[in-house]
Amino acid sequence: MTDKITENIIGAAIEVHKILGPGLLESIYEIALCYELELQNIEFKKQIDIDVVYKNRIIKGQRIDLLVENEVIVEIKSLRRLPEIATAQILSYLKATKMKRGLLISFGESRLVKGIKRISL
């Protein structure tokens, strides 16, 4: 079964990477990806604050890069290799938001396909 939303996000990310290549700041890729999503009429919100709950206390300060179609969390990196902590980070975001799907996209790879990781709960 294919997931149309994540496929569209990945397609948009590949387009950005094809034009910009690796080596830029995460913020540049975020702006470019948001523009590409706009061009493709894909709904998104950027830099969304989320709350973490610890023993019934809400702790503020976490922020996700993109929320696409109110269903998929997208975390953008610009690293050659994704550290394990990046996966833990998006898993934490999924848990905190009670969402099921996320994409970790690292634009630092020479071939973007190597920098895409699908994550689901």
C-alpha positions as CSV (number, residue, x, y, z in Angstrom):
1,M,0.0,0.0,0.0
2,T,1.4,3.4,-0.9
3,D,0.9,6.5,1.1
4,K,0.1,9.3,-1.4
5,I,0.8,12.1,1.1
6,T,4.3,10.9,1.9
7,E,5.0,10.1,-1.8
8,N,4.0,13.7,-2.7
9,I,6.3,15.1,0.1
10,I,9.2,13.0,-1.1
11,G,8.6,14.1,-4.7
12,A,8.7,17.7,-3.6
13,A,11.9,17.1,-1.6
14,I,13.6,15.4,-4.5
15,E,12.7,18.4,-6.7
16,V,14.3,20.8,-4.2
17,H,17.4,18.6,-3.9
18,K,17.7,18.3,-7.7
19,I,17.9,22.1,-8.0
20,L,19.8,23.0,-4.8
21,G,21.9,20.0,-4.2
22,P,23.5,19.2,-0.8
23,G,25.5,21.6,1.4
24,L,23.1,24.4,2.4
25,L,21.6,25.3,5.7
26,E,18.5,23.4,6.9
27,S,16.5,26.7,6.9
28,I,17.2,27.1,3.1
29,Y,15.8,23.7,2.4
30,E,12.8,24.3,4.6
31,I,11.9,27.5,2.7
32,A,12.5,25.8,-0.6
33,L,10.4,22.7,0.3
34,C,7.6,24.9,1.6
35,Y,7.6,26.8,-1.7
36,E,7.6,23.5,-3.6
37,L,4.7,22.2,-1.5
38,E,2.8,25.5,-2.3
39,L,3.4,25.0,-6.0
40,Q,2.0,21.5,-5.8
41,N,-1.0,22.7,-3.7
42,I,-0.1,20.6,-0.7
43,E,-1.3,22.0,2.6
44,F,1.3,22.5,5.3
45,K,2.2,24.4,8.4
46,K,5.7,25.2,9.4
47,Q,7.5,25.6,12.7
48,I,4.7,24.2,14.8
49,D,5.1,24.4,18.6
50,I,4.2,21.2,20.4
51,D,3.8,20.4,24.0
52,V,5.4,17.5,25.8
53,V,3.6,16.1,28.8
54,Y,5.5,14.9,31.8
55,K,3.6,13.6,34.8
56,N,0.6,15.8,33.8
57,R,2.7,18.9,33.4
58,I,2.9,20.5,30.0
59,I,6.4,21.4,29.0
60,K,6.8,23.9,26.1
61,G,9.7,24.3,23.8
62,Q,9.6,21.6,21.1
63,R,8.9,22.6,17.6
64,I,8.4,20.5,14.4
65,D,9.6,21.7,11.1
66,L,6.6,20.9,9.0
67,L,3.1,19.4,9.4
68,V,1.8,18.3,6.0
69,E,-1.9,17.8,5.4
70,N,-2.4,17.7,9.2
71,E,-1.2,14.1,9.0
72,V,2.6,13.8,8.4
73,I,5.4,15.4,10.5
74,V,8.4,16.3,8.4
75,E,11.8,16.9,10.1
76,I,14.4,18.5,7.9
77,K,18.1,18.0,8.3
78,S,21.2,18.9,6.3
79,L,23.6,16.2,7.3
80,R,25.7,13.7,5.4
81,R,24.5,10.9,7.7
82,L,21.5,10.9,9.9
83,P,22.4,10.4,13.6
84,E,20.3,8.0,15.7
85,I,19.1,11.0,17.7
86,A,17.3,12.4,14.6
87,T,15.1,9.2,14.6
88,A,14.5,9.5,18.3
89,Q,13.5,13.1,17.8
90,I,10.8,12.5,15.2
91,L,9.5,9.5,17.2
92,S,9.2,11.8,20.2
93,Y,7.3,14.3,18.0
94,L,4.9,11.6,16.8
95,K,4.3,10.4,20.4
96,A,3.7,14.0,21.7
97,T,1.3,14.8,18.9
98,K,-0.4,11.3,18.8
99,M,0.3,11.3,15.0
100,K,1.2,8.1,13.2
101,R,3.5,9.1,10.3
102,G,6.7,11.1,9.9
103,L,9.4,11.7,7.4
104,L,13.0,12.5,8.2
105,I,14.6,14.2,5.2
106,S,18.3,15.0,5.1
107,F,19.3,17.2,2.2
108,G,23.0,16.7,3.0
109,E,23.2,13.4,1.1
110,S,24.6,13.4,-2.4
111,R,21.5,11.3,-3.4
112,L,18.4,12.4,-1.5
113,V,17.0,8.8,-1.6
114,K,19.6,7.9,0.9
115,G,18.5,10.7,3.2
116,I,14.9,9.9,3.4
117,K,13.5,7.8,6.3
118,R,9.9,7.0,6.8
119,I,8.8,6.6,10.4
120,S,5.4,5.3,11.7
121,L,3.9,4.3,15.0
